[in-house]
Amino acid sequence: EKIGQTMGMAGVSITVTSLTDMFAFLLGVSSSLPALSDFCIFAFIGILFDFFFQITFFAGWMVLDTRRQKANRIDGFPFIKRTTDTVACCCFPSCGRIFAAPAGGRLRWFVTKFYVPALQPAAVRAIVIAVFFGLFGFMAYAASNLEQDFDYRWFVPSGAKLHETFELKDEWYGSYSGPPVWVVTPDSEVFDYSLIPEQGRLDNLAQIVQENEWILPSSVTAWYALYREYVWECGQVVAPINTTCIATNATCLKRECTDASGELCYPYCSFGKVQRSSTGEPLIDANNNTLRGAALDKYLVDSEGNALPDGIPVEGSYLPPAYFWSWLDQFLSDDPRGAAVASNFVWRADSYVRSEAEVARGIRGARFRAVYEDIEKAQDQIDSMTSLRSDVESAGVGDENASYPYMFAYLFYEQYAVIVREAIVNLVLALTAVFFITLLVMGNLGATLLVLLCVLMVDVDILGLMWLWDLTIDSVTIINLVLAIGLTVDYSAHVAHAFLMAQGTHLERMNHALIEMGTAVIHGAFSTFLAVLVLAGADSYIFTVFFKQFFGICLFGATHGLVFLPVVLSFIGPSASEPFDKQHGKRTQDEPVQEMTKPSHADVKETRTANVPGTAAAISAGQQDV
């Protein structure tokens, strides 16, 4: 009978809060943010099983514990039966009379004796409403100042040695440059790099990237420009600086520079690439000379494919399509400048030393490097990403989206671009779930709207607290905001349901709701706060944020559920639901709600009040009993 009465009283509230939480998180699974979507799946499953065990496993153990009490067996040691009716404290039987709590607990006694009477004057309740709406207005202003921001360094514990690296980087390069960005170009089967028009697009792409407003000046390292310059130099007059070659003249055409013995100083200009073993070691002949490919002077061509004379400017010139891939392979293999960018190519052949046939197969993709300016604001970072993407797309290197910029930080920039929209969508979906589930279970539109108002006000208060506590909008804080909706429903729905079930005037029903459910709400908020209190001094960014936001959830959720909502209900609360006739299984109009037992100290008169559900008379009786 007791467990039936208990589930009849608290079961509806548990069902309301569990269903609203489950559906709120279930709707959050649709989020485009993987972290938020995965969290919502985890939370939905957790709440589902928690609800199941509360109404089955936990309820069953409560029945067994009630039988233990009735059998006069000691709590924690049910195999020991007390010989007297006195409450025992371990080995000191008499201490039970000293520390015995009032019936219903000291917290319920405090709520009945002090808290509920304090809310009786209408002026006090009016002040409460004014204060809460004033707080809401201030927190709404504070929330309007929130900004998007995120730094991967936040995830590094404060005492980690890695922070020394960050500090050195900031000291030497912090205000000069931002992160490097790579511009990726497509497969040679999609975009034929060797064709002259395509070479023009490739060269134009590098210029467009360099002219982007967010790119650091002179920071683009385009492999095509280096490759073309490598060939172009062969037709230029130079002063030899090759220390292994003593030129016969002070200046010479680079392709023709020789030493005293007649050996070419720059043989790459007239021969193919160095012949190498399978391990990459250069091959030499019997005379200790390096073996090279076939003799062929390197030259550039114009837009029509005609060979250009030596000494012309590099602008407007191109690599001969017939030798594009073989000379590129030689540039990457033999020249120091080419070796510096060789890792930016993915050849179709996997060989370490590529044959002519393997080189002719082309590449799977390539990339070149640029450097962003130092950008701090999240919106500027979003703009820099979208601007560079648009510029790369406009160059026409390959089909749509075949070429694109990329860097690791784009993972965060993409989050910035959608985080506000995702936050609004998920919060609206969660509030929608709260509204419909609460309305379905409670069956009262007025109570549902007031619960929804409390949830909305608490979320705004938490957003304001985030600004006051130097938090920003990111995936971690958004997850906690969605979670706040579920917890806030718990604090408000219990009180609203108890108010609906109570009979009498609005003020009497408010008193009843606070006496019946106030203790449970306080226990829930305080236990949740204690659970996260250990995170207050954590080094982890996630744990620190978790503590700060849960501090607000517990504080604002409990105060709105215990102070604001009851006061509002006392003024504009909905009509009472019809009581239920347990004997005949139907609603009645005059069944009273019984009051719980009052304090029962040995030196205090034990009194049980009934038929006056949370009225001023019940409060007065409770005060007289203590």
SELUMGU-36088 format. One line per 2 residues: for each residue x, y negated, z negated of C-alpha. Coordinates in nm, 3 decimals. Example, Ala and Ser with C-alpha at 12.3 -4.5 7.8 and 13.67 -1.06 7.14 Angstrom:
<paros>
1.230 0.450 -0.780 ~ 1.367 0.106 -0.714 .
</paros>
This chain:
<paros>
0.000 0.000 0.000 ~ 0.279 -0.241 -0.089 .
0.466 -0.190 0.237 ~ 0.138 -0.229 0.424 .
0.071 -0.562 0.251 ~ 0.429 -0.670 0.312 .
0.421 -0.590 0.682 ~ 0.079 -0.750 0.711 .
0.219 -1.070 0.564 ~ 0.566 -1.083 0.723 .
0.522 -0.848 1.018 ~ 0.354 -1.106 1.240 .
0.626 -1.362 1.174 ~ 0.895 -1.104 1.243 .
0.720 -1.006 1.564 ~ 0.683 -1.368 1.677 .
1.047 -1.455 1.618 ~ 1.179 -1.129 1.763 .
0.969 -1.146 2.078 ~ 1.048 -1.512 2.141 .
1.420 -1.449 2.091 ~ 1.418 -1.144 2.317 .
1.231 -1.312 2.601 ~ 1.434 -1.632 2.568 .
1.755 -1.435 2.611 ~ 1.604 -1.213 2.879 .
1.529 -1.519 3.091 ~ 1.885 -1.640 3.031 .
2.018 -1.333 3.215 ~ 1.935 -1.513 3.541 .
2.206 -1.774 3.473 ~ 2.476 -1.816 3.738 .
2.734 -1.848 3.459 ~ 2.865 -1.493 3.399 .
2.958 -1.566 3.037 ~ 2.608 -1.693 2.955 .
2.435 -1.414 3.148 ~ 2.641 -1.142 2.978 .
2.582 -1.296 2.637 ~ 2.206 -1.303 2.695 .
2.207 -0.933 2.786 ~ 2.401 -0.852 2.470 .
2.174 -1.068 2.253 ~ 1.855 -0.921 2.403 .
1.965 -0.564 2.329 ~ 2.082 -0.660 1.979 .
1.754 -0.826 1.883 ~ 1.551 -0.541 2.032 .
1.723 -0.281 1.816 ~ 1.724 -0.511 1.512 .
1.347 -0.553 1.539 ~ 1.298 -0.180 1.582 .
1.506 -0.094 1.275 ~ 1.340 -0.365 1.064 .
0.990 -0.224 1.114 ~ 1.098 0.142 1.089 .
1.426 0.222 0.917 ~ 1.431 -0.073 0.677 .
1.060 -0.042 0.593 ~ 1.104 0.327 0.515 .
1.387 0.260 0.274 ~ 1.179 -0.010 0.106 .
0.911 0.252 0.037 ~ 1.171 0.483 -0.116 .
1.308 0.200 -0.328 ~ 0.958 0.117 -0.453 .
0.917 0.478 -0.563 ~ 1.253 0.452 -0.740 .
1.135 0.148 -0.932 ~ 0.810 0.320 -1.021 .
1.006 0.622 -1.147 ~ 1.211 0.389 -1.371 .
1.541 0.484 -1.207 ~ 1.847 0.256 -1.201 .
1.914 0.052 -0.888 ~ 2.221 0.191 -0.712 .
2.214 0.505 -0.927 ~ 1.873 0.659 -0.852 .
1.974 0.991 -1.009 ~ 1.986 0.818 -1.351 .
1.652 0.756 -1.521 ~ 1.613 0.483 -1.782 .
1.479 0.595 -2.118 ~ 1.328 0.255 -2.203 .
1.145 -0.014 -2.012 ~ 1.413 -0.276 -2.075 .
1.621 -0.396 -1.784 ~ 1.978 -0.274 -1.817 .
2.293 -0.455 -1.707 ~ 2.546 -0.179 -1.656 .
2.658 -0.073 -2.006 ~ 2.480 -0.353 -2.197 .
2.106 -0.280 -2.217 ~ 2.021 -0.601 -2.401 .
2.157 -0.835 -2.132 ~ 1.857 -0.765 -1.913 .
1.637 -0.973 -2.140 ~ 1.881 -1.264 -2.113 .
1.934 -1.265 -1.736 ~ 1.595 -1.137 -1.622 .
1.465 -1.344 -1.331 ~ 1.109 -1.470 -1.306 .
0.872 -1.256 -1.101 ~ 0.932 -1.338 -0.737 .
1.283 -1.466 -0.809 ~ 1.434 -1.790 -0.935 .
1.429 -1.950 -0.591 ~ 1.055 -1.899 -0.557 .
1.012 -2.035 -0.907 ~ 1.214 -2.345 -0.807 .
1.010 -2.398 -0.491 ~ 0.684 -2.364 -0.687 .
0.785 -2.577 -0.986 ~ 0.990 -2.855 -0.827 .
0.996 -2.863 -0.447 ~ 0.627 -2.826 -0.361 .
0.514 -3.084 -0.621 ~ 0.767 -3.331 -0.480 .
0.587 -3.322 -0.143 ~ 0.240 -3.391 -0.281 .
0.233 -3.775 -0.254 ~ 0.124 -3.892 0.090 .
0.386 -4.168 0.081 ~ 0.664 -3.914 0.038 .
0.539 -3.713 0.331 ~ 0.513 -4.025 0.547 .
0.873 -4.115 0.461 ~ 0.983 -3.762 0.551 .
0.829 -3.790 0.898 ~ 0.984 -4.133 0.951 .
1.329 -4.009 0.846 ~ 1.316 -3.707 1.074 .
1.205 -3.904 1.376 ~ 1.471 -4.164 1.298 .
1.731 -3.888 1.285 ~ 1.597 -3.751 1.612 .
1.633 -4.090 1.781 ~ 1.991 -4.136 1.659 .
2.091 -3.784 1.760 ~ 1.932 -3.833 2.102 .
2.152 -4.141 2.149 ~ 2.457 -3.948 2.033 .
2.372 -3.661 2.268 ~ 2.355 -3.904 2.562 .
2.726 -3.973 2.509 ~ 2.829 -3.609 2.545 .
3.072 -3.533 2.825 ~ 3.174 -3.223 3.015 .
3.527 -3.112 2.943 ~ 3.729 -2.797 2.913 .
4.095 -2.707 2.879 ~ 4.229 -2.353 2.892 .
4.477 -2.457 2.622 ~ 4.190 -2.463 2.373 .
4.185 -2.085 2.387 ~ 4.545 -2.062 2.269 .
4.565 -2.037 1.886 ~ 4.700 -2.356 1.730 .
5.009 -2.182 1.588 ~ 5.112 -2.006 1.910 .
5.458 -2.073 2.059 ~ 5.291 -2.138 2.393 .
5.192 -2.483 2.267 ~ 5.561 -2.581 2.267 .
5.563 -2.515 2.642 ~ 5.254 -2.731 2.683 .
5.416 -3.012 2.486 ~ 5.733 -3.002 2.697 .
5.528 -3.005 3.015 ~ 5.330 -3.305 2.894 .
5.647 -3.484 2.788 ~ 5.824 -3.443 3.121 .
5.543 -3.421 3.374 ~ 5.222 -3.501 3.189 .
5.138 -3.839 3.340 ~ 5.300 -3.781 3.679 .
5.123 -3.490 3.840 ~ 4.836 -3.253 3.800 .
4.810 -2.884 3.889 ~ 4.923 -2.739 4.224 .
4.657 -2.637 4.473 ~ 4.690 -2.388 4.759 .
4.527 -2.429 5.099 ~ 4.456 -2.082 5.240 .
4.434 -2.025 5.617 ~ 4.270 -1.723 5.784 .
4.370 -1.396 5.948 ~ 4.552 -1.429 6.283 .
4.278 -1.218 6.441 ~ 4.030 -1.490 6.349 .
4.258 -1.785 6.414 ~ 4.539 -1.739 6.669 .
4.821 -1.944 6.520 ~ 5.039 -1.910 6.832 .
4.804 -2.102 7.064 ~ 4.896 -2.467 7.114 .
4.550 -2.610 7.026 ~ 4.549 -2.403 6.709 .
4.896 -2.526 6.618 ~ 4.759 -2.878 6.651 .
4.475 -2.797 6.413 ~ 4.718 -2.639 6.167 .
4.940 -2.947 6.171 ~ 4.636 -3.174 6.141 .
4.515 -2.974 5.839 ~ 4.833 -3.051 5.647 .
4.802 -3.423 5.730 ~ 4.438 -3.430 5.622 .
4.525 -3.266 5.290 ~ 4.807 -3.513 5.233 .
4.574 -3.808 5.299 ~ 4.315 -3.685 5.049 .
4.266 -3.945 4.774 ~ 4.322 -3.690 4.495 .
4.647 -3.541 4.631 ~ 4.980 -3.668 4.504 .
5.177 -3.853 4.779 ~ 5.441 -3.645 4.960 .
5.339 -3.333 4.768 ~ 5.227 -3.118 5.061 .
5.471 -2.840 5.152 ~ 5.333 -2.715 5.483 .
5.515 -2.414 5.627 ~ 5.423 -2.504 5.986 .
5.600 -2.840 5.965 ~ 5.911 -2.672 5.820 .
5.903 -2.402 6.089 ~ 5.869 -2.652 6.374 .
6.146 -2.866 6.228 ~ 6.367 -2.555 6.208 .
6.335 -2.509 6.586 ~ 6.337 -2.881 6.670 .
6.675 -2.935 6.497 ~ 6.842 -2.703 6.745 .
6.802 -2.970 7.014 ~ 6.924 -3.262 6.799 .
7.270 -3.416 6.768 ~ 7.405 -3.346 6.421 .
7.717 -3.386 6.210 ~ 7.790 -3.025 6.106 .
7.768 -2.969 5.733 ~ 7.803 -2.591 5.745 .
8.107 -2.533 5.522 ~ 8.179 -2.201 5.689 .
8.215 -2.373 6.025 ~ 8.468 -2.644 6.110 .
8.323 -2.814 6.417 ~ 8.557 -2.929 6.688 .
8.373 -3.262 6.715 ~ 8.239 -3.504 6.456 .
7.893 -3.471 6.610 ~ 7.742 -3.218 6.844 .
7.419 -3.077 6.970 ~ 7.326 -2.836 6.694 .
7.269 -2.550 6.935 ~ 7.620 -2.599 7.079 .
7.827 -2.671 6.766 ~ 8.127 -2.437 6.750 .
8.435 -2.392 6.534 ~ 8.796 -2.382 6.646 .
8.762 -2.020 6.752 ~ 8.459 -2.092 6.966 .
8.207 -1.927 6.731 ~ 7.868 -2.092 6.707 .
7.813 -2.280 6.383 ~ 7.433 -2.233 6.403 .
7.383 -1.904 6.585 ~ 7.012 -1.887 6.498 .
6.950 -2.157 6.759 ~ 7.070 -1.925 7.037 .
6.998 -1.573 6.909 ~ 6.724 -1.368 6.753 .
6.705 -1.280 6.385 ~ 6.978 -1.103 6.192 .
6.956 -0.725 6.221 ~ 6.900 -0.566 5.881 .
6.885 -0.226 5.720 ~ 6.564 -0.090 5.567 .
6.673 -0.243 5.235 ~ 6.723 -0.588 5.389 .
7.105 -0.588 5.402 ~ 7.256 -0.758 5.717 .
7.417 -0.517 5.963 ~ 7.774 -0.583 6.086 .
7.976 -0.444 6.375 ~ 8.327 -0.301 6.381 .
8.477 -0.650 6.396 ~ 8.286 -0.755 6.084 .
8.049 -0.975 6.285 ~ 7.684 -0.998 6.190 .
7.455 -0.826 6.436 ~ 7.184 -1.050 6.579 .
6.892 -1.024 6.814 ~ 6.891 -1.101 7.185 .
7.034 -1.431 7.305 ~ 6.768 -1.696 7.362 .
6.792 -2.070 7.307 ~ 6.517 -2.215 7.092 .
6.310 -2.500 7.226 ~ 5.974 -2.674 7.185 .
5.693 -2.733 7.433 ~ 5.436 -3.003 7.500 .
5.059 -2.970 7.486 ~ 5.059 -2.811 7.832 .
5.314 -2.549 7.735 ~ 5.604 -2.705 7.928 .
5.952 -2.696 7.772 ~ 6.064 -3.026 7.622 .
6.417 -3.163 7.660 ~ 6.657 -3.189 7.368 .
6.652 -3.503 7.153 ~ 6.280 -3.572 7.170 .
6.080 -3.667 6.854 ~ 5.920 -3.378 6.668 .
5.574 -3.534 6.679 ~ 5.355 -3.403 6.958 .
5.567 -3.091 7.010 ~ 5.472 -2.725 6.958 .
5.623 -2.381 6.932 ~ 5.618 -2.171 7.252 .
5.324 -1.931 7.210 ~ 5.526 -1.641 7.355 .
5.788 -1.665 7.079 ~ 5.575 -1.801 6.794 .
5.565 -1.484 6.584 ~ 5.919 -1.361 6.646 .
6.074 -1.700 6.569 ~ 5.849 -1.735 6.261 .
5.971 -1.397 6.136 ~ 6.332 -1.510 6.192 .
6.268 -1.840 6.012 ~ 6.125 -1.664 5.708 .
6.399 -1.400 5.702 ~ 6.717 -1.594 5.781 .
6.667 -1.960 5.687 ~ 6.672 -2.081 5.324 .
6.377 -2.310 5.388 ~ 6.181 -2.021 5.532 .
6.277 -1.795 5.243 ~ 6.127 -2.052 5.006 .
5.783 -2.017 5.168 ~ 5.803 -1.651 5.278 .
5.587 -1.543 4.985 ~ 5.300 -1.752 5.125 .
5.242 -1.504 5.409 ~ 5.066 -1.170 5.409 .
5.172 -0.980 5.721 ~ 4.958 -0.711 5.873 .
5.257 -0.479 5.852 ~ 5.369 -0.379 5.503 .
5.734 -0.318 5.601 ~ 6.003 -0.504 5.411 .
6.200 -0.546 5.736 ~ 5.954 -0.591 6.022 .
6.012 -0.467 6.375 ~ 5.916 -0.670 6.682 .
5.599 -0.466 6.724 ~ 5.502 -0.518 6.360 .
5.567 -0.892 6.384 ~ 5.350 -0.915 6.695 .
5.054 -0.783 6.494 ~ 5.037 -1.118 6.312 .
4.929 -1.200 5.957 ~ 4.631 -1.139 5.732 .
4.653 -1.488 5.591 ~ 4.882 -1.772 5.488 .
4.881 -2.067 5.255 ~ 5.063 -2.391 5.182 .
5.098 -2.595 4.866 ~ 4.992 -2.941 4.756 .
4.978 -3.109 4.416 ~ 4.686 -3.296 4.262 .
4.725 -3.623 4.083 ~ 4.676 -3.614 3.708 .
4.296 -3.599 3.670 ~ 4.139 -3.596 3.324 .
3.763 -3.651 3.353 ~ 3.546 -3.353 3.439 .
3.343 -3.541 3.699 ~ 3.662 -3.655 3.873 .
3.783 -3.295 3.876 ~ 3.457 -3.185 4.038 .
3.490 -3.465 4.296 ~ 3.851 -3.371 4.371 .
3.749 -3.010 4.438 ~ 3.452 -3.092 4.662 .
3.647 -3.364 4.846 ~ 3.939 -3.137 4.929 .
3.706 -2.856 5.036 ~ 3.526 -3.091 5.270 .
3.852 -3.218 5.421 ~ 3.989 -2.867 5.475 .
3.663 -2.762 5.639 ~ 3.673 -3.064 5.871 .
4.013 -2.959 6.012 ~ 3.849 -2.668 6.194 .
4.115 -2.407 6.117 ~ 3.910 -2.094 6.181 .
3.539 -2.042 6.143 ~ 3.330 -2.192 5.864 .
3.490 -2.132 5.523 ~ 3.778 -1.941 5.688 .
4.019 -2.196 5.541 ~ 3.976 -2.326 5.190 .
4.166 -2.477 4.896 ~ 4.209 -2.275 4.580 .
4.371 -2.290 4.239 ~ 4.302 -2.123 3.905 .
4.156 -2.442 3.755 ~ 3.875 -2.428 4.013 .
3.718 -2.163 3.791 ~ 3.664 -2.439 3.535 .
3.572 -2.703 3.793 ~ 3.300 -2.474 3.928 .
3.168 -2.445 3.575 ~ 3.163 -2.824 3.538 .
2.966 -2.851 3.862 ~ 2.679 -2.632 3.742 .
2.702 -2.640 3.362 ~ 2.453 -2.924 3.307 .
2.200 -2.775 3.549 ~ 2.246 -2.429 3.400 .
2.210 -2.568 3.049 ~ 1.886 -2.747 3.133 .
1.742 -2.447 3.320 ~ 1.826 -2.198 3.045 .
1.703 -2.423 2.766 ~ 1.376 -2.488 2.952 .
1.333 -2.115 3.015 ~ 1.401 -2.038 2.650 .
1.154 -2.304 2.533 ~ 0.897 -2.167 2.778 .
0.941 -1.819 2.632 ~ 0.904 -1.961 2.282 .
0.583 -2.139 2.378 ~ 0.404 -1.849 2.545 .
0.511 -1.575 2.304 ~ 0.431 -1.787 1.999 .
0.094 -1.881 2.149 ~ 0.020 -1.519 2.235 .
0.098 -1.385 1.887 ~ -0.029 -1.675 1.675 .
-0.326 -1.750 1.895 ~ -0.321 -2.119 1.804 .
-0.215 -2.390 2.047 ~ -0.162 -2.659 1.783 .
0.070 -2.449 1.570 ~ 0.259 -2.336 1.879 .
0.318 -2.694 1.994 ~ 0.444 -2.796 1.650 .
0.686 -2.501 1.642 ~ 0.803 -2.599 1.990 .
0.851 -2.959 1.873 ~ 1.073 -2.839 1.587 .
1.282 -2.627 1.822 ~ 1.326 -2.919 2.061 .
1.420 -3.162 1.785 ~ 1.673 -2.919 1.637 .
1.844 -2.869 1.974 ~ 1.868 -3.245 2.025 .
2.008 -3.284 1.673 ~ 2.271 -3.019 1.746 .
2.368 -3.198 2.069 ~ 2.412 -3.518 1.872 .
2.618 -3.336 1.611 ~ 2.840 -3.202 1.890 .
2.926 -3.558 1.994 ~ 2.987 -3.663 1.635 .
3.214 -3.360 1.587 ~ 3.413 -3.417 1.909 .
3.271 -3.120 2.096 ~ 3.198 -3.121 2.467 .
2.963 -2.947 2.707 ~ 3.114 -2.617 2.823 .
3.014 -2.253 2.853 ~ 3.087 -2.182 2.485 .
2.870 -2.462 2.347 ~ 2.588 -2.388 2.593 .
2.571 -2.026 2.474 ~ 2.533 -2.148 2.116 .
2.261 -2.394 2.219 ~ 2.056 -2.115 2.373 .
2.117 -1.910 2.059 ~ 1.999 -2.205 1.848 .
1.652 -2.180 1.999 ~ 1.610 -1.827 1.873 .
1.728 -1.909 1.522 ~ 1.520 -2.226 1.500 .
1.207 -2.031 1.591 ~ 1.276 -1.807 1.292 .
1.281 -2.103 1.053 ~ 0.962 -2.262 1.188 .
0.739 -1.974 1.296 ~ 0.729 -1.815 0.948 .
0.603 -2.134 0.789 ~ 0.354 -2.205 1.069 .
0.210 -1.854 1.050 ~ 0.176 -1.870 0.672 .
-0.005 -2.204 0.710 ~ -0.250 -2.052 0.959 .
-0.326 -1.759 0.728 ~ -0.387 -1.974 0.418 .
-0.729 -2.110 0.318 ~ -0.818 -2.445 0.166 .
-0.733 -2.804 0.247 ~ -0.437 -2.894 0.466 .
-0.232 -2.986 0.159 ~ -0.321 -2.664 -0.022 .
-0.231 -2.460 0.285 ~ 0.103 -2.642 0.312 .
0.174 -2.553 -0.050 ~ 0.084 -2.191 0.012 .
0.306 -2.171 0.322 ~ 0.606 -2.312 0.134 .
0.555 -2.086 -0.167 ~ 0.506 -1.774 0.044 .
0.769 -1.831 0.312 ~ 1.000 -2.101 0.175 .
1.216 -1.853 -0.012 ~ 1.259 -1.631 0.295 .
1.358 -1.927 0.514 ~ 1.611 -2.051 0.259 .
1.758 -1.703 0.224 ~ 1.787 -1.669 0.601 .
1.951 -2.008 0.654 ~ 2.190 -1.974 0.360 .
2.296 -1.619 0.445 ~ 2.360 -1.721 0.807 .
2.567 -2.016 0.690 ~ 2.772 -1.796 0.457 .
2.833 -1.553 0.742 ~ 2.991 -1.823 0.962 .
3.158 -2.018 0.680 ~ 3.465 -1.795 0.706 .
3.519 -1.933 1.059 ~ 3.565 -2.290 0.935 .
3.943 -2.259 0.918 ~ 3.989 -2.038 1.225 .
4.258 -2.117 1.482 ~ 4.045 -1.993 1.771 .
3.856 -2.256 1.970 ~ 3.556 -2.024 2.014 .
3.529 -1.954 1.641 ~ 3.571 -2.321 1.550 .
3.295 -2.424 1.790 ~ 3.080 -2.139 1.664 .
3.111 -2.264 1.306 ~ 3.040 -2.629 1.392 .
2.729 -2.552 1.593 ~ 2.598 -2.292 1.349 .
2.644 -2.542 1.070 ~ 2.402 -2.767 1.261 .
2.168 -2.477 1.342 ~ 2.140 -2.376 0.976 .
2.113 -2.734 0.846 ~ 1.869 -2.875 1.102 .
1.677 -2.552 1.150 ~ 1.614 -2.504 0.779 .
1.526 -2.869 0.710 ~ 1.284 -2.885 1.002 .
1.123 -2.557 0.901 ~ 1.103 -2.636 0.528 .
1.054 -3.012 0.524 ~ 0.943 -3.162 0.855 .
0.706 -2.891 0.979 ~ 0.513 -2.842 0.650 .
0.467 -3.216 0.614 ~ 0.339 -3.253 0.970 .
0.108 -2.956 0.917 ~ -0.031 -3.122 0.604 .
-0.144 -3.415 0.820 ~ -0.236 -3.270 1.159 .
-0.213 -2.896 1.111 ~ -0.463 -2.669 1.291 .
-0.760 -2.510 1.122 ~ -0.709 -2.195 0.918 .
-0.749 -1.854 1.073 ~ -1.034 -1.644 0.940 .
-0.920 -1.408 0.662 ~ -0.925 -1.037 0.732 .
-1.155 -0.797 0.543 ~ -0.923 -0.504 0.477 .
-1.208 -0.274 0.368 ~ -1.438 -0.329 0.664 .
-1.175 -0.423 0.925 ~ -1.324 -0.759 1.019 .
-1.276 -1.130 0.964 ~ -1.450 -1.301 0.673 .
-1.499 -1.663 0.588 ~ -1.424 -1.673 0.218 .
-1.151 -1.420 0.133 ~ -0.888 -1.587 -0.082 .
-0.515 -1.535 -0.055 ~ -0.364 -1.396 -0.374 .
-0.079 -1.574 -0.544 ~ 0.230 -1.378 -0.640 .
0.321 -1.303 -1.002 ~ 0.472 -1.586 -1.199 .
0.787 -1.571 -1.418 ~ 0.798 -1.292 -1.680 .
1.074 -1.365 -1.931 ~ 1.043 -1.196 -2.267 .
0.978 -1.531 -2.426 ~ 0.753 -1.659 -2.150 .
0.387 -1.589 -2.118 ~ 0.323 -1.368 -1.814 .
0.045 -1.501 -1.600 ~ -0.090 -1.387 -1.267 .
-0.281 -1.633 -1.059 ~ -0.525 -1.527 -0.793 .
-0.783 -1.669 -0.557 ~ -0.606 -2.008 -0.547 .
-0.368 -1.986 -0.253 ~ -0.095 -2.245 -0.300 .
-0.326 -2.511 -0.436 ~ -0.231 -2.779 -0.683 .
-0.396 -2.563 -0.952 ~ -0.158 -2.277 -0.873 .
0.140 -2.511 -0.890 ~ 0.022 -2.651 -1.221 .
-0.027 -2.300 -1.358 ~ 0.325 -2.208 -1.251 .
0.464 -2.513 -1.432 ~ 0.278 -2.424 -1.751 .
0.399 -2.065 -1.743 ~ 0.767 -2.159 -1.743 .
</paros>
